Amino acid sequence: MKIGVISDTHIPGKSEHIPAGILDAFRSVDMVVHAGDMVGLEAIGELEKACPKVVGVFGNMDDQAVREKYPAKQLLNINGFKIGIMHGWGAPANLVSILKDAFKEDNCDIIIFGHSHEPMNEAIGKTLFFNPGSATDKAAPYNSYGMIEIGDKINARIIKI
């Protein structure tokens, strides 16, 4: 299974659209995960045109329409791997601790998150913490998105744009 991962698109606001290169890349995935701070549902509409299966969570900046469509936290089971998805909140320095606490009973193999706009692809203990960064925020260290391939293991990578 191939999963495209995006977060913190802030559309409209940081950008009017998801970058075309990301949409092109997502045409070849089985699922897209948006880890929150879409702001409005416009970003989801663009993603669904590239890949019909879009899973998401709401973030702290999302409007009511997003909050009605998506939960704050999701758990997926793909090929026997547990995947936690949550946007995150609070100071970026405490983000991993906040996520560990939020998923402490779930035994996740990977936790996909956003909020900090800083890419992260790091195993801490037995859990991979994966933040694709922001595809649109010019204040991010660089713009990026993620790709995760799940077969008999998890292979995750950050892609700079």
Secondary structure as UniProt FT lines:
FT   STRAND          2..6
FT   TURN            12..14
FT   HELIX           20..26
FT   TURN            27..28
FT   STRAND          31..34
FT   HELIX           42..50
FT   STRAND          54..56
FT   TURN            60..61
FT   HELIX           64..69
FT   STRAND          73..78
FT   TURN            79..80
FT   STRAND          81..86
FT   HELIX           92..94
FT   HELIX           95..102
FT   TURN            103..106
FT   STRAND          110..112
FT   STRAND          120..124
FT   TURN            125..126
FT   STRAND          127..131
FT   TURN            138..139
FT   STRAND          144..150
FT   STRAND          154..160
//
